[in-house]
Amino acid sequence: MAAASVDTKIKKRDDHLRSADFFDAAKYPDITFSVEAISPAADGVTVAGGLTVRGTTRPVSFGATVSGDDGEVTLDAEVPVNRADWGLTFNQLGMMGTKIAITVHAVFTKQ
């Protein structure tokens, strides 16, 4: 995903998130996740891979629910991460926590 594509519906906040205080979208234009493994789990699958933000890649593993039909498979998950692990430490007023959740909705289509 393009770091500059962040959209919270509040322009001032979006501009700040794109700045060097957070994603630094000008210097690090992409946020990526590279899947290394998908394995069966009790409630769906476990996905493991590397999340790259601001040029730093860290391992991330999460459970996802699976659905599918007509040659498509969809994975849905909410992934808790510590934003400080990727250098996102700006907290001018001391009011922000370090834990955030990333919502994942990935669709795979049979070619």
FENQUIWO-V25431 format. One record per pair of residues at least 12 apart in sequence whose ideal C-beta (glycine too) atoms are under 7 Angstrom apart, sorted by sequence separation. I is the first residue (numbers start at 0). J is the second residue. D is the distance in whole Angstrom. If there is no record, write none. Layout:
I/J/D + I/J/D
This chain:
5/17/6 + 34/46/6 + 35/47/5 + 63/75/6 + 35/48/5 + 47/60/4 + 63/76/4 + 3/17/5 + 34/48/4 + 35/49/7 + 46/60/7 + 62/76/6 + 83/97/5 + 2/17/7 + 33/48/5 + 45/60/6 + 46/61/6 + 61/76/5 + 82/97/6 + 32/48/6 + 33/49/5 + 81/97/5 + 5/22/7 + 45/62/6 + 46/63/5 + 61/78/4 + 81/98/6 + 82/99/5 + 32/50/5 + 43/62/6 + 44/63/5 + 59/78/6 + 79/98/6 + 80/99/6 + 2/22/4 + 31/51/5 + 42/62/6 + 43/63/5 + 3/24/4 + 30/51/7 + 43/64/4 + 44/65/6 + 59/80/7 + 79/100/5 + 80/101/6 + 2/24/4 + 30/52/5 + 40/62/6 + 42/64/7 + 43/65/5 + 78/100/7 + 77/100/5 + 78/101/5 + 2/27/6 + 3/28/7 + 77/102/6 + 78/103/6 + 2/28/6 + 27/53/5 + 1/28/6 + 2/29/6 + 27/54/5 + 57/84/5 + 76/103/4 + 1/29/6 + 2/30/5 + 46/74/7 + 57/85/7 + 75/103/7 + 74/103/7 + 75/104/5 + 0/30/5 + 23/53/6 + 44/74/7 + 55/85/5 + 22/53/7 + 55/86/6 + 74/105/5 + 53/85/6 + 73/105/7 + 52/85/4 + 53/86/5 + 73/106/5 + 71/106/6 + 72/107/5 + 71/107/7 + 71/108/5 + 70/108/6 + 70/109/4 + 63/103/7 + 21/87/6 + 21/89/6 + 20/89/4
